[in-house]
Amino acid sequence: MCSPVVDFCNPINPVHPVHFPFWDKNLSLFSSASPAPLNSGVPTPFAPNGAASQSYQLQPVAGLREKFPLLAAVALMRFTHRFFRNDFMPRIANISTYKFAELHDLPTLRERLRGQSLASELKGTILLSPEGINLFVAGELPAVEALVDSIRAIPGLEDLAPKWSESEEQPFNRMLVKIKKEIIAFGVEGINPARYTSPRISARELKQWLDEGRPVTLLDTRNDYEVKMGTFTGAKILHLDHFKEFPEAVKKLPESMKEVPMVSFCTGGVRCEKAAPLLEREGFRTVYQLDGGILKYFEECGGAHYEGECFVFDKRVGVDPALQETGSQLCFACQEPLKAEELLDPRYVYEVSCPYCFEQRVSATA
């Protein structure tokens, strides 16, 4: 009978197999005589001060249950959680989507969607505004599908097309349904995606362009803290702290860029619904928006011509081109997203500081 595998150093993201046999009803644990580690140097937030995680071949310890009943119980609990969660427990369905359409009677719509979401134990955020809907929701698949059906029954939202992914755990803490002036804050008069949007380019067509080496400017419309997690190779970065800074940043772009075809992109596409028409207004001759954003590109094309991961606005923090959680985390102190290698930095102290806020913390305690 094959032994299940588990990594006690990193129970959330196991890195290499570690055999977990049962001998005479005794659990096996680490021992000082363990063989050399199967793997080392793998970052994990569960190691002290961001130290590297290591996986060891476990050795039998006679009479463990009798000698260390609490330790044995904890070991068994961790093993059972990982093994059964992977193979038997239902995975969480995640959707992200938006639609620009003229919506009416928003308070009634808010209460209806909020009631259905809470009754189905869904979590996430739904933003409603006179210009449309923007949402990120997760839960069990049947409940998520039922919510999508309800939204598609709203006039103007019939062709809502969510992007789907899975996670092992619920990535959101609670369910929020809010009414906003805009579903994506921009603050520019005359930009109305419900009435006009720039031409779209599909993920596969963009990849073909890049494969062929066509002249094109890839414009990242996201904020700096998102961009640092990953972006398209050679993309133009605007160094934004907030999307509302986009109009001023566009005015500073060189005139020569206006003659080259430009493809704007963001996480899921919603920001480009406003960014691309603004670029056209500012005189850029040929402007496209990446349909479905980075997440749709990952889904259809993987990581071709992309470097790094994609920041997402939930507890996963980052997903890779396979749309799998990467292990990146937010600094507890300053909320800066941290990639795996940054968790190894000596300035990273769990729930205390990270490379981006360490000096500030030191100055405050001096």
C-alpha positions, 0 to 999 in steps of 0.5 A: 500500500502506498504511503500518503505524503505530507510536508509538515514544514509547509502544510499549505503548499507541500513541495516534495514528497515525504513518506508518512507510513504507519508502523504498528499503529505508531506515527513517524516523526522527524528524528535527529537521524533523518537522512539528508533533506529531499529538498531545501531552499523552498520559501515558506511563511511558516518557517521562522523569519521566512527561513527556507522550508526543508522536507525530510524522510520521516522515521518511525519512533517506537511508542510515539502515541504513548510517549507523545499523545498530543504531538501524535494527534497534531501530526495526524490532524495535519496529515488528514487535513491535507490528504482528505482536502485534496482528494475528497473535499469539494474545491471552491469555485471562484469567479470574476467578471464585470459588465457595463450596462445601464442598471436601475433600482439598485437598492432592490437589486442589492438586497436581492443579490445579497440575500441569495449570496448569504443564503448560499454561503457565498463570499466576495464583493459585488459592486453595483452602479448606474453604469454596471456590475463588477464582482468577485465571488467564491463558494461551492460550484452550484451556488456560484452557478445559481448566482450567475444565472440570477445576474444574467436574468437582469436586463442588460446583463444577459451575456455576462461572461465570468472567468472561472478558477478553483481554490482549495480554500475560500479566498474571501472573508465575507460577502459584500454587495455595495452601490457605487457611483462607478464600478471602477473609479476613474473620475473622467467625464464623457467615458461611458463603456456602456455606450462605447468601448475600444476594439478588443483583441483576444488573448490568442490573437495577442499571443500570435502578434507577439510570436510574430514580433509585430510592432506593438506597445503593451500598456500596463494600466495597473498600480505599481504594487500589482505590476511588481508581481509580474507583467508582460515582457517589455510592457510600458509601466506608468508607475501608478499608485491609483487608477485615477492617476492614469489620465495624467500619466497618459499625457506624459507619454511620448508623442511617438507612441501615438503612431504605434499600435497599443494594447492596454491590459489589466487584471481582468479587463475592467480598467481598460474599458475606460483606459482604452477610450481615453487613450483614443481621446488623447490621440493614440491612433490604434488602440486595443484592449486585451479582452479578459485581461491577464487572467483570460490570457493565462487561461488561454495562452499560459505564460507565453511572453509574460514574466512572473505572476498576477496579483489578485484582490483576495487571500490568494494574493497571486496566481501563476499562468496556470491560475494556481495560487503562488504562495505570495503574501501580503505584509501584515504591517504595510499590506505590500504584496510579497513574492516568495523570494521576498519572504526569505529577506532577513527584514521580513518578520512575520506580522512585524515587517517586510523589506518595504516597511522595515526601515520605517519600523526601525525608525519608529522604535528608535 
